Amino acid sequence: MTKTIYRILGVPFKDLAYLTKQAAVRSNGSAIATEASGANAFVAPFFLFQLLPRILIDVRELLHYIGTLVDERLVEPRDDLISKLVVEQVCAPLCTSKG
């Protein structure tokens, strides 16, 4: 199922391991945050504060990855969902605003 979704999106299969890791980090981070929120008022903020730098690094890496895919599709659109979104949501507004 994951490969089907990646194919529709246009995400390279070579990136499957990286994106699977990113999804696991997000899921694990959400689970830890949920668990921490159930802790006492003193421990929860401290615990979440310790996780914040790693979460921000992971988010920045993922945004960079997505930005790279978008940049590639701006130059050379393909037959995939990312290209369709780039053309309709990025290129079209730029073209119509110039007219």
CNS distance restraints for C-alpha pairs under 8 A (distance, minus, plus):
assign (resid   1 and name CA) (resid   5 and name CA) 6.42 0.50 0.50
assign (resid   2 and name CA) (resid   6 and name CA) 6.17 0.50 0.50
assign (resid   3 and name CA) (resid   7 and name CA) 6.00 0.50 0.50
assign (resid   3 and name CA) (resid  13 and name CA) 7.18 0.50 0.50
assign (resid   4 and name CA) (resid   8 and name CA) 6.25 0.50 0.50
assign (resid   5 and name CA) (resid   9 and name CA) 6.15 0.50 0.50
assign (resid   6 and name CA) (resid  10 and name CA) 5.77 0.50 0.50
assign (resid   6 and name CA) (resid  11 and name CA) 4.94 0.50 0.50
assign (resid   6 and name CA) (resid  12 and name CA) 7.09 0.50 0.50
assign (resid   6 and name CA) (resid  13 and name CA) 7.09 0.50 0.50
assign (resid   7 and name CA) (resid  11 and name CA) 6.27 0.50 0.50
assign (resid   7 and name CA) (resid  12 and name CA) 7.62 0.50 0.50
assign (resid   7 and name CA) (resid  13 and name CA) 7.92 0.50 0.50
assign (resid   7 and name CA) (resid  80 and name CA) 7.48 0.50 0.50
assign (resid   8 and name CA) (resid  80 and name CA) 5.66 0.50 0.50
assign (resid   8 and name CA) (resid  81 and name CA) 5.99 0.50 0.50
assign (resid   9 and name CA) (resid  80 and name CA) 5.48 0.50 0.50
assign (resid   9 and name CA) (resid  81 and name CA) 4.63 0.50 0.50
assign (resid   9 and name CA) (resid  82 and name CA) 5.47 0.50 0.50
assign (resid  10 and name CA) (resid  78 and name CA) 7.87 0.50 0.50
assign (resid  10 and name CA) (resid  79 and name CA) 7.75 0.50 0.50
assign (resid  10 and name CA) (resid  80 and name CA) 4.99 0.50 0.50
assign (resid  10 and name CA) (resid  81 and name CA) 6.43 0.50 0.50
assign (resid  10 and name CA) (resid  82 and name CA) 6.22 0.50 0.50
assign (resid  10 and name CA) (resid  83 and name CA) 7.85 0.50 0.50
assign (resid  11 and name CA) (resid  15 and name CA) 7.26 0.50 0.50
assign (resid  11 and name CA) (resid  69 and name CA) 7.87 0.50 0.50
assign (resid  12 and name CA) (resid  16 and name CA) 7.36 0.50 0.50
assign (resid  15 and name CA) (resid  19 and name CA) 6.19 0.50 0.50
assign (resid  16 and name CA) (resid  20 and name CA) 5.93 0.50 0.50
assign (resid  17 and name CA) (resid  21 and name CA) 6.14 0.50 0.50
assign (resid  18 and name CA) (resid  22 and name CA) 6.27 0.50 0.50
assign (resid  19 and name CA) (resid  23 and name CA) 6.12 0.50 0.50
assign (resid  20 and name CA) (resid  24 and name CA) 6.19 0.50 0.50
assign (resid  21 and name CA) (resid  25 and name CA) 6.12 0.50 0.50
assign (resid  22 and name CA) (resid  26 and name CA) 6.25 0.50 0.50
assign (resid  22 and name CA) (resid  58 and name CA) 7.37 0.50 0.50
assign (resid  22 and name CA) (resid  62 and name CA) 7.56 0.50 0.50
assign (resid  23 and name CA) (resid  27 and name CA) 6.13 0.50 0.50
assign (resid  24 and name CA) (resid  28 and name CA) 5.85 0.50 0.50
assign (resid  25 and name CA) (resid  29 and name CA) 5.81 0.50 0.50
assign (resid  26 and name CA) (resid  30 and name CA) 6.05 0.50 0.50
assign (resid  27 and name CA) (resid  31 and name CA) 6.17 0.50 0.50
assign (resid  28 and name CA) (resid  32 and name CA) 6.07 0.50 0.50
assign (resid  29 and name CA) (resid  33 and name CA) 6.03 0.50 0.50
assign (resid  29 and name CA) (resid  55 and name CA) 7.67 0.50 0.50
assign (resid  30 and name CA) (resid  34 and name CA) 6.07 0.50 0.50
assign (resid  31 and name CA) (resid  35 and name CA) 6.11 0.50 0.50
assign (resid  32 and name CA) (resid  36 and name CA) 5.94 0.50 0.50
assign (resid  33 and name CA) (resid  37 and name CA) 6.05 0.50 0.50
assign (resid  33 and name CA) (resid  48 and name CA) 6.62 0.50 0.50
assign (resid  34 and name CA) (resid  38 and name CA) 6.72 0.50 0.50
assign (resid  35 and name CA) (resid  39 and name CA) 6.86 0.50 0.50
assign (resid  36 and name CA) (resid  43 and name CA) 7.59 0.50 0.50
assign (resid  36 and name CA) (resid  44 and name CA) 4.86 0.50 0.50
assign (resid  36 and name CA) (resid  45 and name CA) 7.96 0.50 0.50
assign (resid  36 and name CA) (resid  47 and name CA) 6.81 0.50 0.50
assign (resid  36 and name CA) (resid  48 and name CA) 7.15 0.50 0.50
assign (resid  37 and name CA) (resid  44 and name CA) 5.59 0.50 0.50
assign (resid  38 and name CA) (resid  44 and name CA) 7.50 0.50 0.50
assign (resid  39 and name CA) (resid  43 and name CA) 6.28 0.50 0.50
assign (resid  39 and name CA) (resid  44 and name CA) 5.50 0.50 0.50
assign (resid  40 and name CA) (resid  44 and name CA) 6.22 0.50 0.50
assign (resid  41 and name CA) (resid  45 and name CA) 7.11 0.50 0.50
assign (resid  42 and name CA) (resid  46 and name CA) 7.01 0.50 0.50
assign (resid  43 and name CA) (resid  47 and name CA) 6.06 0.50 0.50
assign (resid  44 and name CA) (resid  48 and name CA) 6.18 0.50 0.50
assign (resid  45 and name CA) (resid  49 and name CA) 5.95 0.50 0.50
assign (resid  46 and name CA) (resid  50 and name CA) 6.37 0.50 0.50
assign (resid  47 and name CA) (resid  51 and name CA) 6.69 0.50 0.50
assign (resid  48 and name CA) (resid  52 and name CA) 6.28 0.50 0.50
assign (resid  49 and name CA) (resid  53 and name CA) 7.94 0.50 0.50
assign (resid  51 and name CA) (resid  55 and name CA) 6.26 0.50 0.50
assign (resid  52 and name CA) (resid  56 and name CA) 6.10 0.50 0.50
assign (resid  53 and name CA) (resid  57 and name CA) 6.25 0.50 0.50
assign (resid  54 and name CA) (resid  58 and name CA) 6.21 0.50 0.50
assign (resid  55 and name CA) (resid  59 and name CA) 6.15 0.50 0.50
assign (resid  56 and name CA) (resid  60 and name CA) 6.06 0.50 0.50
assign (resid  57 and name CA) (resid  61 and name CA) 6.17 0.50 0.50
assign (resid  58 and name CA) (resid  62 and name CA) 6.17 0.50 0.50
assign (resid  59 and name CA) (resid  63 and name CA) 6.08 0.50 0.50
assign (resid  60 and name CA) (resid  64 and name CA) 6.14 0.50 0.50
assign (resid  61 and name CA) (resid  65 and name CA) 6.22 0.50 0.50
assign (resid  62 and name CA) (resid  66 and name CA) 6.21 0.50 0.50
assign (resid  63 and name CA) (resid  67 and name CA) 5.95 0.50 0.50
assign (resid  64 and name CA) (resid  68 and name CA) 6.16 0.50 0.50
assign (resid  65 and name CA) (resid  69 and name CA) 6.52 0.50 0.50
assign (resid  66 and name CA) (resid  70 and name CA) 6.27 0.50 0.50
assign (resid  67 and name CA) (resid  71 and name CA) 6.08 0.50 0.50
assign (resid  68 and name CA) (resid  72 and name CA) 6.18 0.50 0.50
assign (resid  69 and name CA) (resid  73 and name CA) 6.32 0.50 0.50
assign (resid  69 and name CA) (resid  82 and name CA) 7.83 0.50 0.50
assign (resid  70 and name CA) (resid  74 and name CA) 6.20 0.50 0.50
assign (resid  70 and name CA) (resid  82 and name CA) 7.08 0.50 0.50
assign (resid  70 and name CA) (resid  83 and name CA) 7.54 0.50 0.50
assign (resid  70 and name CA) (resid  86 and name CA) 6.59 0.50 0.50
assign (resid  71 and name CA) (resid  75 and name CA) 6.56 0.50 0.50
assign (resid  72 and name CA) (resid  76 and name CA) 6.05 0.50 0.50
assign (resid  72 and name CA) (resid  77 and name CA) 7.50 0.50 0.50
assign (resid  73 and name CA) (resid  77 and name CA) 4.37 0.50 0.50
assign (resid  73 and name CA) (resid  78 and name CA) 6.83 0.50 0.50
assign (resid  73 and name CA) (resid  82 and name CA) 7.33 0.50 0.50
assign (resid  73 and name CA) (resid  83 and name CA) 5.37 0.50 0.50
assign (resid  73 and name CA) (resid  86 and name CA) 6.86 0.50 0.50
assign (resid  74 and name CA) (resid  83 and name CA) 7.58 0.50 0.50
assign (resid  74 and name CA) (resid  86 and name CA) 6.71 0.50 0.50
assign (resid  74 and name CA) (resid  87 and name CA) 7.41 0.50 0.50
assign (resid  74 and name CA) (resid  91 and name CA) 7.79 0.50 0.50
assign (resid  77 and name CA) (resid  83 and name CA) 5.10 0.50 0.50
assign (resid  77 and name CA) (resid  84 and name CA) 7.82 0.50 0.50
assign (resid  77 and name CA) (resid  87 and name CA) 7.77 0.50 0.50
assign (resid  78 and name CA) (resid  83 and name CA) 5.71 0.50 0.50
assign (resid  79 and name CA) (resid  83 and name CA) 6.76 0.50 0.50
assign (resid  79 and name CA) (resid  84 and name CA) 7.58 0.50 0.50
assign (resid  80 and name CA) (resid  84 and name CA) 6.37 0.50 0.50
assign (resid  81 and name CA) (resid  85 and name CA) 6.12 0.50 0.50
assign (resid  82 and name CA) (resid  86 and name CA) 6.09 0.50 0.50
assign (resid  83 and name CA) (resid  87 and name CA) 6.04 0.50 0.50
assign (resid  84 and name CA) (resid  88 and name CA) 6.05 0.50 0.50
assign (resid  85 and name CA) (resid  89 and name CA) 5.45 0.50 0.50
assign (resid  85 and name CA) (resid  90 and name CA) 7.42 0.50 0.50
assign (resid  86 and name CA) (resid  90 and name CA) 5.04 0.50 0.50
assign (resid  86 and name CA) (resid  91 and name CA) 6.39 0.50 0.50
assign (resid  87 and name CA) (resid  91 and name CA) 4.81 0.50 0.50
assign (resid  87 and name CA) (resid  92 and name CA) 6.08 0.50 0.50
assign (resid  88 and name CA) (resid  92 and name CA) 5.21 0.50 0.50
assign (resid  88 and name CA) (resid  93 and name CA) 7.57 0.50 0.50
assign (resid  89 and name CA) (resid  93 and name CA) 6.56 0.50 0.50
assign (resid  90 and name CA) (resid  94 and name CA) 6.63 0.50 0.50
assign (resid  91 and name CA) (resid  95 and name CA) 6.17 0.50 0.50
assign (resid  92 and name CA) (resid  96 and name CA) 6.09 0.50 0.50
assign (resid  93 and name CA) (resid  97 and name CA) 5.98 0.50 0.50
assign (resid  94 and name CA) (resid  98 and name CA) 6.51 0.50 0.50
assign (resid  95 and name CA) (resid  99 and name CA) 6.73 0.50 0.50
